[in-house]
């Protein structure tokens, strides 16, 4: 995700936390940016797990399986 978008997510969060009410447009923008961030995070995490192997005591490597 672009740093500009991350900065905007943080800016909106700080504004909301400070007690200033967000407009409907800002709330929609915040929700869309959060959703995009979560999707990218999950894809990145899934790729990391797909390349993770577990080594048992006998030295055998095996991929992590889906549960």
Buried (B, 14 or more C-beta within 10 A) or exposed (E): EEEEBEEBBEEBBEBBEEEEEBEEEBEEBBEEBEEBBEEEEEEEEEEEEEEEEEEEEEEEEEEEEEE
